[in-house]
Amino acid sequence: MKVEADKLKSLAVAGTRTKVVALGIGSGANEAELNITASAPADRNVIHVQDYSSLTDVEEQLRNASCTG
């Protein structure tokens, strides 16, 4: 997983680096893997929710993480 995440993060899109936001859903989400997968800083680019119905609770957080530098 780390190799794929590193490849994704290194892709150039319109002259900028790609930002990876990791989204974990449920208690089975591996927090360490999410942190490795996400772009730094992980505390801004890892979002974890308990279930799919909770996605609406983090909609703005997800939008902000994915649309800002």
Backbone hydrogen bonds in HBPLUS format (Angstrom, degrees):
<---DONOR---> <-ACCEPTOR-->    atom                        ^
c    i                          cat <-CA-CA->   ^        H-A-AA   ^      H-
h    n   atom  resd res      DA  || num        DHA   H-A  angle D-A-AA Bond
n    s   type  num  typ     dist DA aas  dist angle  dist       angle   num
A0005-ALA N   A0001-MET O   2.95 MM   4  6.19 159.4  2.00 153.6 160.0     1
A0006-ASP N   A0002-LYS O   2.84 MM   4  6.04 158.6  1.89 152.9 158.4     2
A0007-LYS N   A0003-VAL O   2.98 MM   4  6.23 155.4  2.04 147.7 154.4     3
A0008-LEU N   A0004-GLU O   2.95 MM   4  6.19 161.5  1.99 149.4 154.4     4
A0009-LYS N   A0005-ALA O   2.90 MM   4  6.10 161.9  1.94 151.4 156.2     5
A0010-SER N   A0006-ASP O   3.12 MM   4  6.23 135.2  2.33 138.9 149.5     6
A0010-SER N   A0007-LYS O   3.20 MM   3  5.25 132.9  2.44  95.9 108.4     7
A0011-LEU N   A0008-LEU O   3.24 MM   3  5.47 159.5  2.28 107.5 113.5     8
A0018-THR N   A0011-LEU O   3.12 MM   7  5.66 126.3  2.42 158.5 170.9     9
A0013-VAL N   A0016-THR O   2.87 MM   3  5.34 162.8  1.90 153.7 158.4    10
A0016-THR N   A0013-VAL O   3.01 MM   3  5.34 162.8  2.04 114.7 120.3    11
A0039-SER N   A0020-VAL O   2.88 MM  19  5.03 167.5  1.89 140.3 139.6    12
A0022-ALA N   A0045-ASN O   2.86 MM  23  6.26 153.4  1.93 168.3 168.0    13
A0047-ILE N   A0022-ALA O   2.88 MM  25  6.29 163.9  1.91 165.8 171.3    14
A0024-GLY N   A0047-ILE O   2.82 MM  23  6.24 162.4  1.85 158.2 163.9    15
A0049-VAL N   A0024-GLY O   2.91 MM  25  6.32 160.8  1.95 161.1 164.2    16
A0026-GLY N   A0049-VAL O   2.82 MM  23  6.18 159.9  1.86 147.3 154.2    17
A0029-ALA N   A0026-GLY O   3.32 MM   3  5.87 170.4  2.33 115.2 117.3    18
A0034-LEU N   A0030-ASN O   2.94 MM   4  6.26 155.8  2.00 154.0 161.8    19
A0035-ASN N   A0031-GLU O   2.98 MM   4  6.19 159.1  2.02 148.9 153.9    20
A0036-ILE N   A0032-ALA O   3.04 MM   4  6.30 150.1  2.13 144.4 152.2    21
A0037-THR N   A0033-GLU O   2.90 MM   4  6.02 154.4  1.97 147.7 154.9    22
A0038-ALA N   A0034-LEU O   2.98 MM   4  6.08 158.7  2.03 153.8 158.0    23
A0044-ARG N   A0041-PRO O   3.03 MM   3  5.71 156.6  2.08 118.3 125.2    24
A0045-ASN N   A0041-PRO O   3.21 MM   4  6.38 132.8  2.44 140.4 153.1    25
A0045-ASN N   A0042-ALA O   3.10 MM   3  4.86 131.7  2.35  93.1 106.7    26
A0046-VAL N   A0042-ALA O   2.93 MM   4  5.47 116.9  2.34 155.5 152.1    27
A0054-SER N   A0051-ASP O   2.96 MM   3  5.45 149.4  2.05 112.6 122.0    28
A0055-LEU N   A0052-TYR O   3.10 MM   3  5.52 166.8  2.12 113.9 117.9    29
A0057-ASP N   A0054-SER O   2.90 MM   3  5.26 137.9  2.08 107.8 120.0    30
A0058-VAL N   A0055-LEU O   3.11 MM   3  5.41 143.0  2.26 105.3 115.0    31
A0062-LEU N   A0058-VAL O   2.80 MM   4  5.99 161.0  1.83 161.1 166.1    32
A0063-ARG N   A0059-GLU O   2.92 MM   4  6.13 160.1  1.96 147.9 153.8    33
A0064-ASN N   A0060-GLU O   2.84 MM   4  6.04 164.5  1.86 153.9 157.9    34
A0065-ALA N   A0061-GLN O   2.91 MM   4  6.07 157.0  1.97 145.7 152.3    35
A0066-SER N   A0062-LEU O   2.97 MM   4  6.07 153.1  2.05 148.2 155.0    36
A0067-CYS N   A0063-ARG O   2.97 MM   4  5.90 134.1  2.19 145.1 155.9    37
